[in-house]
Amino acid sequence: MRWTILLILLATFVLYGEKNKKPPLPSPEPVIVDNIPKTSFAFSPDGEKIAISYWKDGGVHIYVKTLNSGEMKKITNIQGDHPSWSPRGDRLVFNSFDPETLSSRIFLVTAGGHGLKDTGREGESPVWSPLGDLIALTYQHNIWTMNIDGSDFRFLTMEGFNVHPSWSPDGKKIVFSSDGSIAIVNVRTGNITEVLKEKAWAGYPVFSPSGDKIAFVSTRTGQYDIWIINLSDKSLKQITCDLYREFNLEWRPEGYIYYLREEEGVSNIWRVKVE
């Protein structure tokens, strides 16, 4: 009788463990590991090129790498960070920090490194709209939009610490980090919806290519890991679990999330398959 009870308890324990066993996390893989410090990157719309902000020669400058050939070209002689491609892939917008004035301004440049243009606006982390008509950016810890030429500078948030803007695929919404949580703002109406109230910290949110999910970085486990939230039911899924700091996410149509992974003070580009 005693052995029967023990066998039943053991079977119950095994079945409970199998039922509640978490599926294995996808395996990240390196993409560009040259051990040169990087601060940000962005793929061209066709996926054939990647703009990378490298820390070289005492400053941050933007280089464009052609993935098939490996050709690398420096396209900014001024400080350049947070590049974002136009939908046509012919220009980039970026912010340039001036150490003398301690301010950051928004610039445009062609993909070949010509026609550098100052938009006349200060700000950081500019992101070109998928529709091509607007640029979203962070200015004074809030989210703003402007026309490509810098006109019609409009704020979308007014309170709190709001950073890391990223467009929805249809160009109608912007997701961003708000006081360490995740929120979405409707560009036309200005209505803000809280997506995730994070008890720890969350940042670098990006929409999935289908627009129904958002990937972000969270410290909810005590380290910087990538998570995904499903917008329909608010369910969460952990994607990475390691001791490295992950940031600057980009969710590509082929189902990979690309990101910077910092190891021993140097950030390289990695990716993880999620769909």
N, C-alpha and C positions, 0 to 999 in steps of 0.2 A: 504493500500500500504506500509506504513511504517513498519507494523508488518511482512508483507511478506518479505521485504528486510532484516529485522532483523533475521527472521527465516532462510533465505538463507545464510546469513553471519555466523550464528551460526552453521548450518549444515556443511558449508565449513570449519569452524574452527575445528569442531570435526573430520571430515574426514581427514583433514591435520594432526591433532594431532595423529590419529590412524595410518596413513601412516608412520609418522616419529617417532613413538614410538619405543624406543629401547627395544629389548627383555631382559628379566631379566637375570642377571648374575647367573651362577651356584653357588650352596651353598657349601662352603668349610666345611670340617669336620675334627675333630682331629683324629690322628692316634696314636702317642705316646706323651702323655702330662704328663710327670713326674716332670716337672719344674726343671730339672737339666740342667744347661747351655750346649748347644750343638753348635758345630761350623760347622759340616758337617755330611753327611750320604751318604750311597750308598746301594742299594739293590743287593743281589746276583742274578746272571743270571736267576735262577729258581724262584726267588721271595720268597723263603722260609726263607731267613735270611737277616738281615740288619746290616751293619757295621756303627757304630755311633761314632763320636769323641765327647767325654764328657769332660767337664772341671771339674775335680775333684782333690782334694788334691793338689791344687796349680799348676796343669798342665793339658795339654790336652792329653788324651790317647784314644786308639781305643778299643771299645767293639763290640763283635758280638752277636746279639740277634736272637735267633730262634723264629720265629713268632708264630708257633703253640703251642709250649710249654712255651714260655716266658723266656726260659733259657738265661742268659746273661753271657758272658765270656770275660774277659779282655785279649786282645791278644798282647798288646804292653806295655813294661815297660819303654821305652823311649817315649818322646813326639811324638804324632802321630796325624796327621790331613789329611783331604781330601783323605779318602780311596777310592780305585777303585778296583773292582774285575776283575780277569782274566776271559776270556770267559768260561772256564771250572769250575769256581767257587772254585778252590782249593787254590788260592793265592790272596793276595792283594798288591797293591802298594800304598804308602803314602809318605807324606813329614814330616820330623821331624825337628823342630826348635831347634837350640842350642843357649840358651841365652848367653852363654859365648862368642861364636864367632859371634853371631847375624846373623847366616846363616842357611839356610834350605837345607837339603839333602834328596835325594830320596832313600827309602828303600823298600824291599820286605819282605813279611812274609807269612807263610801258613795261611789258614783260621782257623787253630787250635791254632795259636800263636807260631809256631815253625819255625826254620830255618831262623831267622832274617838275612837279607843280605843287606849290604850297596852297592848301585850300583856305588858309587864313583862320583855321579853327584849332583850338587846343583840345586835347583829348587823348585817350588811350584805347587800345584793343578795338580798332575799327573793323567792321565786318560788312562786306558788300552784300546787298540784298539779292536774292535769287532772281528778282524781277529786273534788277539793274538800275533802278531809279533812286534808291536811297542807300545811305551808309549808316549803320548803327555804331555807337561808340560809348565809351565811358568818359564822363567829364564830371569832375568834382563829386565822385562816388555816386553818380546817378547815370541812368541810361538815357541817351539822346539819339535823335536821328537828324540827318541833314541831307540835302541834295548833293549830287556828286561834286558840284562846284563850291560847296560849303554854305550855300544859301539855305533859308528856311530851317534854321537851327532850332529844334523843338525838343523839350524834355518830356520823357514818358514816365519818369519816377521823380518824386520830390523829397522823400524821407528815407532814412536808413542808409545802409552801406550796400550799394547795388553795383555789381561788376560782372564781367565775363558774358557779355551779350552774344547770342547766337540765333540766327533766323530759322524759322520753320521752313520746310521745303516750298510751301506756297507763297512765302513772303508776307504773310498776314500777321504773324506773331513773332515775338522775340522771347526766348527763354533766357533767364539770367540768375545769378546768385544774389540773393537778397538777405543780408544779415546772416549769412551762412546757411540759408535754406534755399529752396528752388521755387521760382515763380515765373509766370508767363504774363506778358502784357500784349494786349491787342493794339497794333500800331494805329489803326484807324480810330478806335473809340477811346483808347487809353485805359480801358478796364484791365485790372490786374487780378490774376487768379493764383492763389498759392497752390503749388503742386505737391510740395513736400516740406513739412516742418521738421527740420533736422535738429536733433538734440545736440549733436556734436558740431560738425561743419560740413558743408557741401558746396562744391564749386565746379567750374568748367563744364556747365551743362551743354549738351548738344542734342538736337532732334535726330531720330532715326530717319533714314531716307523716305520712309512711308509716313512719317509724322505722327505715329501713334505711340511712340516710346521716347524716353529721354535717357541718355547716358550721362553720368556725372561722377565726380570724384567725391568720396566721403571718408571721414575719419571715424565713423561709427564703431569700427573695430579697434580703434587706437592707432591705425596706420592709414596711409593714403591708398585707398583701393577704388576700383571702378565698379559702379553699380548701374543697374537699369531699372527704371520705373515704367510700368505700363500705365498709360494715361486713362485707359478705360476702367480699370479696377484698382489702380494704385498699388498693385502687387510689385514687390521688389525682388531683384535677382542680383546676386553678387557675381562679378565677372573675374576679378583678380583678387589674390590674397598672397601678398608677399611683403617683404620688409622695405621695398623701394617706394619712393615718392613718385606718383604718377600724375600727370597734368597735361593740359593742352590737347583735349580730345578732338578727334574728327571721325565721324561715322560715315564710311564710304558705301556707295551703292552695292558693291560686291559682298557686303556683309561683314566687313572688318571694321573694328574700331582701332584707329591709329592714335598713338599717344607718345608723349615724352616720358621716359623712365629715368629717374636720377639715381645714379650709382656712384658713390664716393665723390659727390660734388659735380659730376659730369652727366649731362642728359643726352641720351640717344633715343632714336625713334624705334618704337616697337609697335606690334599690332596683335590683336586677338580676334579670333573668329567668333561671331555671336549669332549669325544667321546664315 
